[in-house]
């Protein structure tokens, strides 16, 4: 290894995504990721527990952002509007990392094991949002329904964003998807 260079975590992330794109997730080893990043395997394991974590390490901070945004919504916000506040915060964060999000999406879409892990992550986010709504005084089943609907909106808007040839921004697509959900539920 050469001279020390900063941002080991970022370099590992980039190396992993590049290799997953070139060789596929299954055919990429931790040793190859570390070597591509100019680091050791030991350094890789200081940052990630395994090669899947490169793709899922952001779940905790994303959940925290969503929950805090729901908690910080105005007291007068309806449950779905409180969820919308959380989704806007998440959309702004992801918008800044579009290239990573696209690469991550492609890798996950090509691997059933990773797709399952992604679904578990989304279910965990929905559960956390329901808890955040209950803390705001929202009763069940309204809290769970609003949280699940919010995650469905997020998923639909995210997939539109990834595949959008016009490169519209994610916050806009989330707003549009929320409005479409409201139209569906009011019969408009």
Buried (B, 14 or more C-beta within 10 A) or exposed (E): EEEEEEEBBEBBBBBBBBBBBEEEBEEBEBEBBBBBBBBBBEBBEEBBEEBBBBBBBBBEEBBEBBBEBBBEBEEEBEBBBBBBBBBBBBBBBBBEEBEBBBBBBEBBEBBEEBEEBBEEBBEBBBBBBBBBBBEBEBEEEBBBBBBBBBBBBBBBBBEBBBEBEEEEBBBBBBBBBBEBBBEEEEEE
